Amino acid sequence: MSEPASISAGIAERYAKAIFEIAKENNDLAGLEAGVNDLAAALDDSADLRDLMASPLYARAEQEAAITAVAQKMGVTEVLRKSLALMAQKRRLFVVPQLIVALRDLVAEERGEVTADVISAKALTKAQADKLAKTLTARVGKTVNVNATVDESLIGGLVVKVGSKMIDTSIRSKLDSLQNAMKEVG
């Protein structure tokens, strides 16, 4: 991990822990989760919002006013709204994408859930995703939510990542290891 990325992740994790703890004390984890999901959707949909958070051209006060207005309009929880305003004051809005990931992880952990990132060559059907989640749940011992993406360069098979464990059954990986073995021989 590069140094700027690890610094951003560290900043995001500290904010996430504080926001999570306050929401937990207020018994509002469901509201926090809804606000985080809304914020993630807004970031995905709005290039202007992403620009506002990442651009150093906006003054702190402009960022704070804009993010507070957006958060109020979206109806996010008070703790999340105030945290976003504080992050704007401190010029930390650039870590919001990492904050979203960290908050989702904390909420899932509180529920005893884990997320499995699954990459496949073709989109998984609902039945395949459900069967995979059931199998992973039996192996991991926690409820597993499947986050499926498609990468056609895999040719076939799956790459599954749960926490720090990764299982790569893709044809691309098998071809790469075969190619390496052939290089060693010849």
ChimeraX attribute file (.defattr): number of C-alpha atoms within 10 A of each C-alpha:
attribute: neighborCount
match mode: 1-to-1
recipient: residues
	/A:1	6
	/A:2	6
	/A:3	8
	/A:4	9
	/A:5	12
	/A:6	11
	/A:7	13
	/A:8	17
	/A:9	19
	/A:10	16
	/A:11	16
	/A:12	24
	/A:13	20
	/A:14	13
	/A:15	22
	/A:16	24
	/A:17	15
	/A:18	14
	/A:19	19
	/A:20	24
	/A:21	14
	/A:22	16
	/A:23	20
	/A:24	15
	/A:25	9
	/A:26	10
	/A:27	11
	/A:28	14
	/A:29	20
	/A:30	13
	/A:31	16
	/A:32	24
	/A:33	21
	/A:34	14
	/A:35	21
	/A:36	21
	/A:37	16
	/A:38	16
	/A:39	20
	/A:40	16
	/A:41	11
	/A:42	17
	/A:43	17
	/A:44	12
	/A:45	11
	/A:46	11
	/A:47	11
	/A:48	11
	/A:49	17
	/A:50	17
	/A:51	14
	/A:52	21
	/A:53	24
	/A:54	17
	/A:55	14
	/A:56	12
	/A:57	10
	/A:58	14
	/A:59	14
	/A:60	18
	/A:61	12
	/A:62	14
	/A:63	25
	/A:64	24
	/A:65	15
	/A:66	17
	/A:67	22
	/A:68	21
	/A:69	14
	/A:70	16
	/A:71	22
	/A:72	13
	/A:73	9
	/A:74	14
	/A:75	14
	/A:76	22
	/A:77	21
	/A:78	15
	/A:79	17
	/A:80	23
	/A:81	20
	/A:82	17
	/A:83	18
	/A:84	21
	/A:85	24
	/A:86	16
	/A:87	22
	/A:88	24
	/A:89	17
	/A:90	11
	/A:91	19
	/A:92	19
	/A:93	24
	/A:94	19
	/A:95	21
	/A:96	25
	/A:97	18
	/A:98	18
	/A:99	25
	/A:100	20
	/A:101	16
	/A:102	21
	/A:103	23
	/A:104	20
	/A:105	16
	/A:106	21
	/A:107	18
	/A:108	17
	/A:109	14
	/A:110	13
	/A:111	11
	/A:112	12
	/A:113	18
	/A:114	24
	/A:115	19
	/A:116	22
	/A:117	16
	/A:118	21
	/A:119	22
	/A:120	21
	/A:121	19
	/A:122	16
	/A:123	14
	/A:124	16
	/A:125	9
	/A:126	9
	/A:127	9
	/A:128	11
	/A:129	17
	/A:130	15
	/A:131	12
	/A:132	19
	/A:133	19
	/A:134	15
	/A:135	12
	/A:136	20
	/A:137	17
	/A:138	12
	/A:139	10
	/A:140	12
	/A:141	11
	/A:142	15
	/A:143	18
	/A:144	23
	/A:145	20
	/A:146	20
	/A:147	14
	/A:148	15
	/A:149	15
	/A:150	14
	/A:151	14
	/A:152	13
	/A:153	12
	/A:154	20
	/A:155	14
	/A:156	16
	/A:157	17
	/A:158	21
	/A:159	21
	/A:160	22
	/A:161	17
	/A:162	17
	/A:163	10
	/A:164	5
	/A:165	8
	/A:166	13
	/A:167	11
	/A:168	16
	/A:169	15
	/A:170	19
	/A:171	16
	/A:172	18
	/A:173	17
	/A:174	14
	/A:175	11
	/A:176	11
	/A:177	12
	/A:178	12
	/A:179	11
	/A:180	11
	/A:181	11
	/A:182	10
	/A:183	9
	/A:184	8
	/A:185	6
	/A:186	5
